[in-house]
Each structure stands twice: as C-alpha cells, then as structure tokens.
Amino acid sequence: RDTIYPLIQEGRKDFLFDMENIAYISSSVLGFIITLYQDLKAKKGHLKLVNVQPSVSNLLAITRLDKIVELFNDQETAMKSFQ
C-alpha cells in the first residue's frame, strides 16, 4: 500500500504484479487486491497479475478474483495487453 498508492497519486493507473515468488496470499492481501482493483477501475486503470503460482491461482479462482483481475503466464504478453 505504501508503495502503490503514492504512484497512483502521481497519476499512474496501470499496474502489473509479478507473482512468481509468491506461493501464498492472506485474506488481507486479497482485500488489498480488491480495493486496488476498484480504485484503479474508477480511474480507468488496470491491475494485472503475471506468473501466478498454482496455489495462489486456486485461491483467486475460489474467490472469483480471477474473473476481474487479468492473469498472464508471461510478462511480455501481460505488457502487451496494456496497449
């Protein structure tokens, strides 16, 4: 939060999070993802995730966050999706 929201205040609205080294996310992180998604959507921005590990992907599917946040297997495809 301390890193992302100052960037939003500067006018950035598109974010790509590389989840390669993240095997677990807590409920507070899920809440942050939802809030960030809503904040960015209001500013016509986007939140996308790349290299999501299976355990995290399963959690995103259970919570249906995979329906609102785009998931990508590689960074190049994810970056191109912003254009």
N, C-alpha and C positions, 0 to 999 in steps of 0.2 A: 504494500500500500504506500509506504513511504517513498518508494522509488517510482511507482507508476503514476500516482495522482499529480505530482509536480509536472510530469511530462504532459499529462492531459491539460493542465493549466497553461502550459506553454503552447497548446494548440495541436498537439499530436492526437490522432484519433484512430490509428490502426496499429494493432499490436499482434505480434506472433511470439508465442511462448514455446520454447524448445523443452519438451518434457522427457528427453532421452534418459536422464539420470534420476527420474522421479518414479519410484515404484509404489508410493502410497500418498494419498492426499486426505487430509482430515475434513471434517464437516465444516470447519471454519474456512478452509481453502475453497470448498465447494460454494459456500456463501459468498466469498470474495469473487469467485468467477461469475456467479450470477449477478452480483451488484455491478461488477466491472462491465459485464456484457450490457446490462441495462443502461449504464451511464454512457458507454460508447455508442450504443444504438441511438440514444437521444441526440448525440452529436453527429449522427450519420457515420460513425466509425465502425470498426470491426475488431473482433477478438478471434484469433485462430490459434490452434494448437498443432504442433508437429512432433513426430517421434513419440507418440503416446504409448506407454508401456501397457501390455495386456491387462494388468491388474487395475490400472487407472482407467483404461478404456472400458472395462466392465463396469466400474463404478459410474462412469459418465453415462453409460447405456442404461443402467438401473435407474438413475435419477433423470434420465431423458435429456441431460445436458448435451449429449451428442447430437440432438436434433436442432439445437440453437447455436452451438459453437462448432465451427468447422474444424475437422480433424484431417491432418495430412500425414503421409508416410515419409515425405522428404521435404527438405527446406526449399529446394528450387521450385517445386510445384506450389508450395504454400506461398512463396514470394510472388510468383506469377499471378496467383489468384487475387492479389490486391489491385492489379491493373485493370 
